[in-house]
């Protein structure tokens, strides 16, 4: 990485989750959607809300509250799905995944001087999914490493859910009589 990139400010999309402020790097976010109809898939982890149809693609949607060990997201007028492009270790191409949040706030520019390292919280606590603590307008934002949040244990299940839903969709299409 060159020095110019290290000193430049970075853009983050801020959002709320259970009264806490979080942010992710803006380049990871493909789009923000209103909550659509979710198709539930049996035998999936509790944090998997289901899948959505995004322009013909099956995209798994994760309740970020549950995924982070918090209360589930309660659907309100502000609830939205952030479509994230994540990198899963074993995959070569990025994977699209939806993240259910309480509300999206704004795109923010954070200077490197306004990003604090993750505080030490004991040796047994895994904080690898947190990139840092961003300071913005007298409050802290938890800067998530969304790849680590979503690509952790059990995410093969999400890929299986998406591929299972795709296979079911293909069978349904083949079974329909031609017009």
C-alpha positions in Angstrom: 0.0 0.0 0.0 1.4 3.4 -0.9 1.6 6.3 1.6 -0.9 8.4 -0.2 -3.7 5.8 0.5 -2.6 5.4 4.1 -3.1 9.1 4.9 -6.2 9.7 2.8 -9.6 9.7 4.5 -11.9 6.8 4.0 -15.6 6.7 3.4 -17.9 4.7 5.6 -21.7 4.0 5.5 -23.0 4.5 9.1 -26.0 2.6 10.4 -27.7 1.8 13.7 -28.3 -1.5 15.2 -30.0 -1.9 18.6 -29.3 1.8 19.6 -25.6 1.4 18.7 -23.8 3.2 15.9 -21.8 1.1 13.4 -20.1 1.7 10.0 -18.7 -0.3 7.1 -16.4 0.8 4.3 -18.6 2.2 1.6 -16.9 0.2 -1.2 -18.3 -3.0 0.4 -21.9 -1.8 0.0 -23.5 -2.4 -3.3 -26.9 -0.9 -2.5 -29.5 -0.3 0.2 -33.0 -1.7 -0.1 -36.3 -1.4 1.7 -37.1 -4.7 3.4 -38.6 -7.0 0.8 -40.3 -10.3 1.1 -37.9 -12.8 2.5 -38.1 -16.5 1.6 -37.3 -18.6 4.7 -35.2 -21.7 4.2 -35.7 -24.6 6.6 -32.9 -25.7 9.0 -30.8 -22.6 8.6 -29.1 -20.8 11.5 -31.3 -18.3 13.5 -29.4 -15.3 12.1 -30.3 -16.2 8.5 -33.6 -14.3 7.8 -34.0 -16.0 4.4 -33.2 -15.1 0.9 -34.4 -12.3 -1.5 -34.6 -12.1 -5.2 -32.3 -9.4 -6.4 -32.8 -8.9 -10.1 -33.0 -12.7 -10.6 -30.2 -13.5 -8.2 -30.8 -15.3 -4.9 -29.2 -13.3 -2.1 -29.0 -14.6 1.5 -30.0 -12.0 4.2 -28.5 -12.1 7.7 -30.0 -10.4 10.7 -26.9 -8.5 11.8 -28.2 -8.1 15.3 -28.5 -11.8 15.8 -25.2 -12.4 14.0 -23.4 -10.1 16.5 -25.1 -11.7 19.5 -27.6 -8.8 20.0 -31.4 -8.8 19.9 -32.9 -9.4 16.5 -33.7 -6.4 14.3 -37.3 -5.3 14.7 -38.8 -4.3 11.4 -39.9 -0.7 11.3 -40.2 2.0 8.6 -36.5 2.6 8.8 -35.4 -1.0 8.7 -33.4 -1.8 5.5 -31.2 -4.4 3.9 -27.7 -3.4 2.9 -26.4 -5.5 0.0 -22.8 -6.2 0.8 -20.1 -7.6 -1.4 -18.0 -9.9 0.8 -14.9 -12.0 0.3 -15.1 -15.6 1.6 -11.7 -17.2 2.0 -12.4 -20.3 -0.2 -14.2 -18.3 -2.9 -12.4 -16.6 -5.7 -15.2 -14.2 -6.6 -16.9 -11.8 -4.1 -20.3 -13.0 -2.8 -23.4 -10.8 -2.4 -25.1 -11.0 1.0 -27.9 -8.9 2.5 -27.5 -7.5 6.0 -30.7 -6.5 7.9 -30.1 -3.3 10.0 -32.4 -1.0 12.0 -31.6 2.1 9.9 -28.9 3.4 7.6 -27.6 6.9 8.6 -25.2 8.5 6.2 -21.9 8.3 4.2 -19.1 9.7 6.4 -15.5 10.6 5.7 -13.2 9.5 8.5 -9.7 10.7 8.7 -7.1 8.2 9.9 -6.6 10.4 13.0 -10.3 9.8 13.9 -10.0 6.1 13.9 -8.8 4.5 17.1 -7.6 0.9 17.4 -9.9 -1.7 18.9 -9.6 -1.5 22.7 -8.2 -4.5 24.5 -11.1 -6.3 26.2 -9.4 -9.4 27.6 -7.5 -12.2 26.1 -10.5 -14.6 25.5 -12.6 -12.1 23.5 -12.4 -12.2 19.8 -12.6 -8.7 18.3 -11.1 -9.5 14.9 -14.4 -8.5 13.3 -13.9 -4.9 14.5 -11.5 -2.8 12.3 -11.5 0.1 14.8 -13.5 2.8 16.6 -14.3 5.8 14.5 -14.9 9.2 16.2 -17.6 11.3 14.6 -19.4 14.2 16.2 -18.6 13.4 19.8 -19.6 9.7 19.5 -17.9 6.5 18.6 -18.8 4.3 15.6 -17.9 0.6 15.7 -16.1 0.0 12.3 -16.9 -3.5 11.3 -14.8 -5.8 9.1 -17.9 -7.1 7.3 -16.0 -9.9 5.6 -15.0 -11.3 9.0 -18.5 -10.8 10.4 -20.2 -12.6 7.5 -17.6 -15.0 6.3 -17.1 -16.7 9.7 -18.3 -20.1 10.8 -21.4 -21.4 9.3 -21.3 -19.2 6.2 -21.0 -22.3 4.0 -24.6 -22.8 5.1 -25.5 -19.5 3.6 -23.9 -20.4 0.3 -25.7 -23.8 0.4 -29.0 -22.0 1.1 -28.5 -19.7 -1.9 -27.5 -22.6 -4.2 -30.4 -24.7 -2.9 -32.9 -21.9 -3.5 -31.4 -21.4 -7.0 -31.8 -25.1 -7.8 -35.4 -25.0 -6.6 -36.0 -21.9 -8.7 -34.5 -23.6 -11.8 -36.7 -26.7 -11.2 -39.8 -24.6 -10.8 -38.9 -22.7 -14.1 -38.4 -26.0 -16.0 -41.7 -27.4 -14.7 -43.7 -24.5 -15.9 -45.5 -25.1 -19.3 -44.1 -23.0 -22.2 -46.4 -20.3 -23.5 
